Amino acid sequence: MTPELFWLTLTALLAASLWIPYIVGVNSTPVPEAVENRPPDLSQMVPWVHRSFRAHLNLLEQFLPFAVIVVIAHLAGVSTAVTVWATAIFFWLRVAHAVWMISGFPVLPGRPVIFTAGWACILAIAWQVLVA
């Protein structure tokens, strides 16, 4: 397995597991007038539950282009120091983003900076593919 696919696998596992804080929060937060068989109203949840939902969606927004670019690089036989580092950095940025968002650190611009850095990692990998 290439390093890029290793980091892609870890990122996929993170994306596949980031629903857990949300479900724990939904099931441990009493909601007035809860209606069975319907998704909970996030406005009635404690803030960290809403943030955990958003953290999961936010990762999914970046995961698709990240995964596609990494797979294209792999199929094209592109593996450079840039692609290896960018995939590793992307994974750790996404871990940091989830922790930052769910914890509700009030310090801005932490989350947007982390998201933008992840986007830059995707662009760096794509650039390596395009110039190969």
N, C-alpha and C positions, 0 to 999 in steps of 0.2 A: 504494500500500500504506500502510495506517495504521501509526503507530508501534507500536501494540499488536501488530499482525500481524508486523511486523518483528522485535520481541523474541520473539514466539512462534516464529517461524521459526528464530531463532538458538538458542532453547532446544531446539527439536526437533532441530536439528543436533547440539547438545551431547549430547542423549539418544541420538541415533543413533550417536554416535562414542565414547561413554564405555566401550563394551565393549573398545576397543582395548587399554588398559593391562592389562586382565584377560587377554586372549588372549595378549598378549606375555609376561606373567608365567607363564601356564600352559605356554606352549611353551618357555620358557627356564629353567624350574625342574625339575631332575631329581626324579622321584618314585619311591620304591622300590615295586617290584611294580606298576607302572602297568598298567592293564587297557585294552586298546584299545577304542575305540568306546563308552566310558563317560565321563561327566563326571568331572573329577578330584575327589578328596577334598580339600576346602579345608583340612582340618586338617593335611594333609601339605604344604601350600604355604607359602612364605615369607609373613610377615604382610602385606606390602604387596599381594600378589596377592589375598588374602582381602578386604582393605580396598577394593581396586578393584572387586571383585565387589559388595560392599555399597554402594559409592558409586553404582554404576550402578543397582542396585535402588532405592536411596533416591531418586534422581532420578526414576525411573519412578513411584514412589509419589506424588510431588508433581506430576509432569508432567500426568497425566490430569486432575485437577481444575483445574489451571491452564489447560490448553488448552481445556477445555470452557467455563470461565468467560470466557476471552478471546474465544472464538468466539461465545458468547451475547451478550457486550457488542458485538461487531462487528455481528452480525445485528440487534441492537436499536438500533443507531446510537448507542451510548453510547461517547463518547470524551472524557475529561476530563483535566485535568492529573494527577489522582489515578491514573487508569487507565494513562496513559503512564508516569508515574514508577514505579508499582507493577510494571509489566511489565519495565521496564528493571532495576529493583532486583532483581526476582526472578531474572532471568538472571544478573546478576553474583553474587548470593548463591549460586546453584547452581554457578557456576564456582568460587567460593571454597570451597564445601562439598566439592566433588570434590577440589580441591587439598589442602585441610585433611585430608580423610579418607585419601586415598591416601598422602600424605606421612607420616601417622601422628603429627601433632603431639600430644604428650601433654597439652597444656593443655586442661583442661575449664573451662568448658562451651562451648567453641567450636562444635563441631558441633551440639549441641542448640540453641544460640542461633541459629545460621545457619538451621537447619531451621525453627525457630519463626518467625523473621523472614520466611522464604519463605511460610509458612502465613498470616502476617499480610498479606502482599501479595495473596494469593489472596482473603482476606476483604475487603480494601479494594476490589478490583475488583468482587467480588460485591455489596458494599454500594452501589457506584455504579450497578450494574445494577438493583438492587432499588429504589432511591430515584428512579430516572429516570422 
